[in-house]
Amino acid sequence: MTNVSSLGAASPAVSSSIPAAKAATPSSSSSGQNTAQSFTTVTLGQSGGSAQVYTLPTAKPPEPPVWENASSDAVSKLMGANNNASTPALRFKDLGAALLGRFDTDASNFSQSVMQFASGMAPGNLMETTMQSQLHKTPDNQISLSIQTVGGAQVELTLGSTDTGLAVDVKVTKGTLSDGDRAALSKLSGAFQKAIDGLTANPPHMDLTGLTQFDTTVLASVDLHASVKVNGDNQIIDFHADSKTRSVNSSGPMGAMKVAVDLSNPAILGNAKQQAQAIAGYLKQFDYEQTRGHGDASLMGMFKDAFSQMNSNYPASQQQAGMPGVFKLNAEDHSLLTGLADFTASVTQNTQFSNPMHSNESDTFAYDVSQNSSVTGNGQLNRAITQRQQSHLSASYHEPLSPGLQLRLTTDKNSQNYYYTQIDDHASSEASIAYQLGALTKASLTQSASQSKRVQKYVMGNLESDVTTPQSSSWVMDYLTQFKAAQSANSKRTAQDSYSWELTLASINSMAVLQSDPAQLSGRTSKSS
């Protein structure tokens, strides 16, 4: 029999005792006094037997941090403070801003890393060098920013982290930085940090707006690449912006999304109010499609962030009306257009196969939308404008027969009670405007939407019903007569007339964004010439 007890105890017990005396100081220890110790008594055999006293080992302090270079600068001090944080978001806290802000006073290259090891786990100099290299090249989480200046210099910043280390790099190649370059770089410090904070959040989100707002006369392009761990899976983001294009691509555990914007046709761009209205209209469409197709809210949230951010704060155009191939559009022209730059955008969830008895059934969500515009003609008086929008939703999902129940499909027929729904939706919009010798000859807006919903009902694994419901609607509006009359009356218009006409154009423009729901289109009144 084995008993664990305090000294002299008659019944089994566990006793841990710490004497009241304080631990000896180095001086008192040298004079022969004993240091205080924790001890536990363990009695082997019957009660009353001899006792063995075991001293509990004291915790050893962690190894000192291992630095790649001297650590007295501001960036290194921030790294030291962040390195023991528990998440990438906290490890990278304020670090991106500090790296770009460094250009205020220092344009030299910079490399630093810090690693922290548990007591007795220091790997030695050779292994430290190898681990430092890996920390820079292949960390668990890495975010890099690449900026090209108009003068040709290339600036690259990289941040990397693992559970035990943090690394940064700053490199300037292909030229030197002017004072204007350095000021423009430093100005992006807050935007870079916001992007980092968003991408390292859990769940991650997009906050790239600030990185689109750079001076295109100083900086030619901005690129960001990120690979971060989200619940053990990699979330990868690539962003690019220059004076002509913007794009963001993302892939991760839930799926992929991409948005690309073409800024090369400034004539079609509307004012800020019109653009905000168009973005709001599109975001409303995205919500509708997510609900209809049972899309993942987190993935669609990132898609909505990317779409609105890529389509906000367009750079000022360097093109002027009157230049070859550059046209100036009037208020009537703009009222039929969205006001946004042309774009392509898509979001696709990773396919899931949730029914082991029917491998042909999958849970999917794929949505794409685009806008394409052309402004052609041999001069301002003979111009033609066409703007086309399209969208497509393809989705499929499983649902329980009764709302609120949890669906768990297995190979057991008793579990095979569900609806399987397949969605296939299309929508389009086309605005068309034309002038000959300065006279308006065409002004129309045509929209259509079609939907197909197939629902299969299974009970105990048997197909009981299979119903496909189609729905479609179209709407055509010809504004030629209305616009011609308004343009001919321009010189006679009073202030009140001008205000009323602005309201009319705003009302027309509110319908410029495509409509995915046929029911919404069927409620409009069509008018053709």
C-alpha positions in Angstrom: 0.0 0.0 0.0 1.2 3.5 -0.8 0.1 6.5 1.1 0.8 10.2 0.2 0.7 12.2 3.4 2.2 14.9 5.6 4.8 13.8 8.1 3.4 11.8 10.9 -0.1 11.7 9.5 -2.3 8.7 10.5 -4.6 8.9 7.4 -3.9 9.2 3.7 -3.4 12.8 2.6 -1.3 15.1 0.4 0.5 17.9 2.0 2.7 20.6 0.5 4.4 23.0 2.8 6.4 26.2 2.3 8.3 27.5 5.4 7.5 31.1 6.4 11.1 32.2 6.2 12.0 34.3 3.1 14.4 33.0 0.4 18.0 34.0 1.3 19.7 36.8 -0.5 23.0 36.1 -2.1 24.8 37.6 0.9 22.9 35.6 3.5 23.5 32.4 1.5 27.2 32.9 1.6 27.1 33.3 5.4 25.7 29.8 5.8 22.0 30.4 6.0 19.7 28.0 4.1 17.4 29.2 1.4 13.7 28.5 1.6 12.5 25.5 -0.3 9.1 24.0 -1.3 8.8 20.3 -0.3 6.2 17.6 -0.4 6.3 14.5 1.8 5.5 11.1 0.3 5.0 8.0 2.6 5.5 4.6 1.0 3.9 1.6 2.8 1.6 1.7 5.9 0.8 4.8 7.8 3.5 5.8 10.2 6.3 4.5 8.0 9.4 6.5 7.2 8.8 9.6 4.9 10.8 10.7 1.9 11.0 14.4 1.2 11.1 15.6 -2.5 12.1 19.1 -3.4 10.0 20.7 -6.2 12.2 22.0 -9.0 12.1 25.8 -9.4 11.0 27.1 -12.8 13.8 28.2 -15.0 13.7 31.5 -16.8 13.3 31.5 -20.6 16.3 31.8 -22.8 17.2 35.4 -23.7 15.8 36.5 -27.1 18.0 35.8 -30.1 18.5 38.8 -32.3 19.8 38.8 -35.9 21.3 42.3 -35.5 21.7 45.0 -32.8 18.3 45.8 -31.4 18.5 49.4 -30.2 16.4 51.0 -33.0 12.7 51.8 -32.7 11.6 49.0 -35.1 13.6 46.4 -33.1 12.2 47.6 -29.8 8.6 47.2 -31.2 9.5 43.7 -32.5 10.8 42.8 -29.0 7.6 44.0 -27.4 5.4 42.1 -30.0 7.2 38.9 -30.3 5.6 37.0 -27.4 2.1 37.9 -28.5 -0.3 35.0 -29.1 -1.7 35.9 -32.5 -0.3 37.3 -35.9 -2.5 40.4 -35.4 -0.8 41.2 -32.2 2.7 40.2 -33.4 2.3 42.6 -36.4 0.7 45.4 -34.3 2.0 48.8 -35.5 4.9 47.1 -37.2 3.9 47.8 -40.8 3.4 51.5 -40.0 6.8 51.6 -38.3 8.6 50.2 -41.3 7.1 52.7 -43.7 7.3 55.5 -41.2 11.1 54.8 -41.0 11.4 56.4 -44.4 10.9 59.8 -42.7 14.4 59.7 -41.4 16.1 56.6 -43.0 16.0 55.3 -46.5 18.6 52.5 -46.0 18.0 48.8 -46.2 17.1 47.0 -43.0 16.8 43.4 -41.8 16.0 42.2 -38.4 14.6 39.1 -36.7 14.0 38.0 -33.1 13.4 34.5 -31.8 12.4 33.4 -28.3 13.0 29.9 -27.0 11.9 28.1 -23.8 14.5 27.4 -21.1 17.1 24.9 -22.2 15.9 24.9 -25.8 18.4 27.3 -27.4 19.4 25.6 -30.7 23.0 26.8 -31.0 24.6 29.3 -33.4 24.4 27.2 -36.6 20.8 26.3 -36.2 19.9 29.9 -35.2 21.3 31.1 -38.5 19.2 28.5 -40.4 16.1 29.4 -38.4 16.6 33.1 -39.0 16.8 32.4 -42.7 13.6 30.4 -42.6 11.9 33.1 -40.6 12.6 35.6 -43.4 11.8 33.2 -46.3 9.1 30.7 -45.2 7.4 31.9 -42.0 3.9 30.7 -41.0 2.5 34.2 -41.6 4.0 36.6 -44.2 2.9 40.0 -45.5 4.9 41.9 -48.1 4.5 45.3 -49.7 6.1 46.2 -53.0 6.1 49.8 -54.2 7.4 51.1 -57.5 8.2 54.8 -57.8 7.7 56.8 -60.9 11.5 57.4 -60.8 12.1 53.6 -61.1 13.1 52.7 -57.6 11.7 49.5 -56.1 10.8 49.3 -52.4 10.0 46.0 -50.8 8.9 45.5 -47.2 8.3 42.0 -45.7 7.0 40.9 -42.3 7.0 37.3 -41.2 6.1 35.5 -38.0 6.0 32.0 -36.4 5.1 30.9 -32.9 8.7 31.6 -31.8 9.9 34.5 -34.0 9.3 37.7 -35.9 11.2 39.0 -38.9 11.2 42.1 -41.1 13.0 43.2 -44.2 13.2 46.6 -46.0 15.0 46.7 -49.4 15.4 49.6 -51.9 16.6 48.5 -55.3 16.8 49.7 -58.9 17.5 53.3 -57.9 17.5 55.8 -55.0 14.6 57.5 -53.3 14.0 61.2 -53.6 12.6 63.3 -50.7 9.2 63.2 -52.5 9.4 59.4 -52.8 10.1 59.1 -49.1 7.3 61.4 -48.1 4.8 59.4 -50.3 6.0 56.1 -48.8 5.7 57.4 -45.2 2.2 58.7 -46.0 1.1 55.1 -46.7 2.1 53.9 -43.3 -1.3 54.0 -41.7 -2.9 52.4 -44.8 -0.4 49.6 -44.7 -1.1 48.9 -41.0 -4.8 48.9 -41.6 -4.4 46.3 -44.3 -2.3 44.2 -42.0 -4.7 44.4 -39.1 -7.6 43.4 -41.4 -5.9 40.5 -43.0 -4.6 39.1 -39.7 -8.0 39.4 -37.9 -10.0 36.2 -37.3 -12.0 36.0 -39.5 -9.9 38.1 -41.9 -11.4 41.1 -43.7 -10.3 43.6 -46.3 -9.2 47.1 -45.4 -7.3 48.1 -48.6 -8.9 51.5 -49.3 -5.9 53.5 -48.0 -3.5 51.5 -50.3 -5.4 52.8 -53.3 -5.0 56.4 -52.3 -1.5 57.2 -53.3 -0.1 60.0 -55.5 0.2 58.5 -59.0 2.6 61.3 -60.0 5.1 60.0 -57.4 4.4 56.3 -57.0 3.8 54.1 -60.0 2.3 51.0 -58.4 1.5 49.3 -55.1 1.4 45.6 -54.6 0.6 43.6 -51.4 0.9 39.9 -50.9 -0.2 38.1 -47.7 -0.3 34.5 -46.6 -1.7 34.1 -43.0 -2.9 31.2 -41.0 -6.6 31.2 -40.2 -7.6 28.3 -37.9 -4.7 26.3 -39.3 -5.4 27.0 -43.0 -3.7 29.5 -45.2 -5.6 32.6 -46.3 -3.8 34.2 -49.3 -4.4 37.7 -50.6 -2.8 39.5 -53.6 -3.5 43.2 -54.2 -2.3 45.5 -57.0 -3.0 49.2 -57.8 -1.6 51.6 -60.4 -3.1 54.6 -62.3 -4.9 52.3 -64.8 -5.9 49.2 -62.8 -6.8 47.8 -59.4 -7.2 44.2 -58.4 -7.5 41.9 -55.4 -7.5 38.1 -55.4 -8.0 35.9 -52.3 -8.2 32.2 -51.6 -8.6 30.4 -48.4 -10.5 27.7 -46.4 -13.9 29.0 -47.4 -13.2 29.7 -51.1 -11.8 32.3 -53.5 -12.8 35.7 -54.7 -11.3 38.3 -57.1 -12.1 41.8 -58.2 -10.4 43.6 -61.1 -11.1 47.3 -62.0 -10.1 49.0 -65.3 -9.5 52.7 -64.9 -8.4 53.3 -68.5 -11.7 54.8 -69.6 -12.3 57.9 -67.4 -15.1 59.3 -69.6 -17.6 56.9 -68.0 -16.8 57.8 -64.4 -19.5 59.6 -62.5 -19.3 61.9 -59.5 -18.8 60.6 -56.0 -22.6 60.6 -55.2 -23.4 58.5 -58.3 -20.6 56.1 -57.6 -21.7 55.6 -54.0 -25.2 54.9 -55.2 -24.0 52.4 -57.7 -21.8 50.6 -55.1 -24.8 50.5 -52.7 -26.9 49.0 -55.5 -24.4 46.3 -56.2 -23.9 45.4 -52.5 -27.7 45.0 -52.3 -27.5 42.6 -55.3 -24.7 40.7 -53.6 -26.8 40.3 -50.4 -29.7 39.1 -52.5 -27.6 36.5 -54.3 -26.0 35.3 -51.0 -29.4 34.7 -49.5 -30.8 33.0 -52.6 -27.8 30.7 -53.0 -27.0 30.1 -49.3 -23.5 31.6 -49.7 -21.1 31.8 -46.8 -21.5 35.2 -45.0 -17.8 35.6 -44.2 -16.6 35.0 -47.7 -19.3 37.2 -49.2 -18.3 39.9 -46.6 -14.7 39.8 -47.9 -16.1 40.0 -51.5 -18.2 43.0 -50.7 -15.3 44.8 -48.9 -13.1 44.1 -52.0 -15.7 45.3 -54.5 -16.5 48.6 -52.6 -12.8 49.4 -51.9 -11.6 48.7 -55.4 -14.4 51.0 -56.7 -13.9 53.9 -54.3 -11.6 56.9 -54.5 -10.6 56.6 -58.2 -7.4 58.5 -59.0 -7.7 61.8 -60.9 -7.5 61.2 -64.6 -4.6 62.7 -66.5 -6.7 62.6 -69.7 -8.5 65.7 -70.8 -11.6 66.1 -73.0 -10.5 67.1 -76.5 -7.5 64.8 -76.6 -7.6 62.2 -79.3 -10.0 59.4 -78.3 -11.2 61.3 -75.2 -14.8 62.4 -75.0 -16.7 64.5 -72.6 -20.1 63.1 -71.6 -23.0 65.3 -70.6 -25.5 64.8 -67.7 -28.0 62.8 -69.9 -25.2 60.4 -70.9 -24.1 59.9 -67.3 -27.7 59.3 -66.1 -27.8 56.0 -68.0 -24.4 54.8 -66.8 -23.5 53.4 -63.4 -20.6 55.9 -62.9 -18.3 53.1 -62.0 -15.1 52.0 -63.8 -15.4 48.8 -65.7 -14.8 45.7 -63.7 -14.9 41.9 -63.4 -15.7 40.2 -60.1 -16.3 36.7 -58.8 -16.7 34.7 -55.6 -16.6 30.9 -55.4 -17.1 28.8 -52.3 -15.1 25.6 -52.0 -17.3 22.7 -53.0 -18.6 20.4 -50.3 -19.9 16.9 -50.6 -22.2 16.5 -47.6 -24.3 13.5 -48.7 -22.4 10.2 -48.8 -25.3 8.4 -50.4 -25.4 10.7 -53.4 -22.0 11.7 -54.5 -23.5 13.6 -57.4 -25.0 16.2 -55.0 -22.7 19.0 -53.9 -23.0 22.2 -51.9 -21.7 25.0 -54.1 -21.9 28.8 -54.6 -20.4 30.6 -57.5 -21.3 34.2 -58.5 -19.7 36.5 -61.1 -20.6 40.0 -62.2 -19.0 42.4 -64.7 -19.3 45.7 -66.4 -17.9 46.6 -69.8 -18.2 50.0 -71.5 -17.1 51.5 -74.8 -17.0 55.1 -75.9 -16.4 55.3 -79.7 -16.7 57.8 -82.6 -14.7 60.2 -84.7 -15.2 63.1 -82.4 -17.3 64.7 -79.7 -20.2 65.4 -82.0 -20.3 61.8 -83.3 -19.9 59.6 -80.3 -21.5 56.4 -79.2 -21.6 55.0 -75.7 -22.5 51.4 -74.7 -22.3 50.0 -71.2 -23.1 46.3 -70.6 -23.5 44.6 -67.2 -24.0 40.9 -66.5 -24.2 38.6 -63.6 -24.6 34.8 -63.0 -25.3 32.8 -59.9 -24.9 29.0 -59.8 -25.5 27.4 -56.4 -26.7 24.2 -54.8 -27.4 23.3 -51.2 -29.1 20.8 -48.9 -31.8 21.7 -46.4 -33.8 19.7 -43.8 -37.4 19.0 -44.5 -38.4 21.0 -41.4 -36.8 24.4 -40.7 -34.6 24.5 -37.6 -33.6 20.9 -37.7 -30.0 20.0 -38.1 -29.2 18.0 -41.2 -26.8 15.1 -40.8 -26.7 13.0 -43.9 -25.1 9.5 -43.6 -25.3 6.2 -45.4 -28.3 5.3 -43.2 -31.6 5.7 -45.1 -33.2 7.1 -42.0 -31.0 10.2 -42.3 -32.0 10.8 -46.0 -34.8 13.3 -45.4 -33.9 16.6 -47.1 -34.4 19.1 -49.9 -31.7 19.5 -52.5 -31.9 22.8 -54.3 -30.1 24.0 -57.5 -30.0 27.6 -58.5 -29.1 29.0 -62.0 -29.7 32.8 -62.4 -28.7 35.3 -65.0 -29.1 39.1 -65.2 -28.0 41.7 -67.7 -28.3 45.4 -68.4 -27.4 47.5 -71.5 -27.3 51.3 -71.8 -26.9 52.7 -75.3 -26.4 56.3 -76.3 -25.5 57.8 -79.7 -25.0 61.2 -81.4 -24.7 62.2 -85.0 -23.4 65.7 -85.8 -24.2 66.7 -82.2 -27.8 65.5 -82.3 -28.9 62.7 -80.0 -30.1 59.7 -82.0 -30.3 57.0 -79.3 -30.8 56.8 -75.5 -32.1 53.6 -74.0 -31.7 51.2 -71.1 -32.6 47.5 -71.4 -32.5 45.1 -68.5 -33.4 41.4 -68.1 -33.3 38.8 -65.3 -34.0 35.1 -65.4 -34.0 32.5 -62.6 -34.3 28.8 -62.4 -34.8 26.9 -59.1 -34.9 23.1 -59.0 -36.0 21.5 -55.7 -35.8 17.8 -55.1 -37.4 16.3 -52.0 -36.1 13.1 -50.5 -37.8 11.1 -47.8 -36.1 8.0 -46.4 -33.7 8.2 -49.4 -36.6 8.1 -51.9 -37.1 10.9 -54.4 -40.7 12.1 -53.7 -40.8 15.2 -55.9 -38.6 17.1 -58.4 -39.9 20.6 -59.3 -38.2 23.3 -61.4 -39.5 26.8 -61.1 -38.4 29.3 -63.9 -39.0 33.0 -63.7 -37.9 35.8 -66.0 -38.7 39.4 -66.7 -37.3 42.2 -68.9 -37.6 46.0 -69.0 -36.9 48.5 -71.7 -36.9 52.2 -71.4 -36.4 54.6 -74.3 -35.4 58.1 -73.2 -34.7 59.6 -76.7 -37.7 61.9 -76.9 -37.4 63.0 -73.3 -33.7 63.7 -73.5 -33.9 65.5 -76.9 -36.6 67.8 -75.5 -34.6 68.6 -72.4 -31.4 69.3 -74.4 -33.2 71.6 -76.8 -34.6 73.6 -73.8 -31.2 74.0 -72.1 -30.8 77.7 -72.9 -34.4 78.5 -71.7 -34.2 76.6 -68.4 -34.9 78.4 -65.2 -33.1 77.5 -61.9 -36.2 75.6 -60.9 -36.4 73.8 -64.2 -32.7 72.8 -63.9 -33.3 71.5 -60.4 -36.3 69.5 -61.5 -34.3 68.0 -64.4 -31.5 67.0 -62.1 -34.0 65.1 -59.9 -35.4 63.4 -63.0 -31.9 62.3 -64.1 -31.1 61.1 -60.6 -34.3 59.0 -60.7 -33.3 57.5 -64.0 -29.8 56.8 -62.8 -31.1 54.9 -59.8 -32.1 52.2 -62.2 -28.7 52.0 -64.0 -27.4 49.1 -62.0 -28.6 45.7 -63.2 -31.4 43.9 -61.3 -31.1 40.2 -60.5 -34.6 39.7 -59.2 -37.2 39.3 -62.0 -40.0 40.4 -59.6 -38.3 43.8 -59.3 -38.1 44.3 -63.0 -41.7 43.2 -63.6 -42.9 46.1 -61.3 -41.4 48.7 -63.7 -43.2 50.2 -66.7 -41.5 49.8 -70.0 -41.5 52.4 -72.8 -40.0 51.9 -76.3 -39.9 54.3 -79.2 
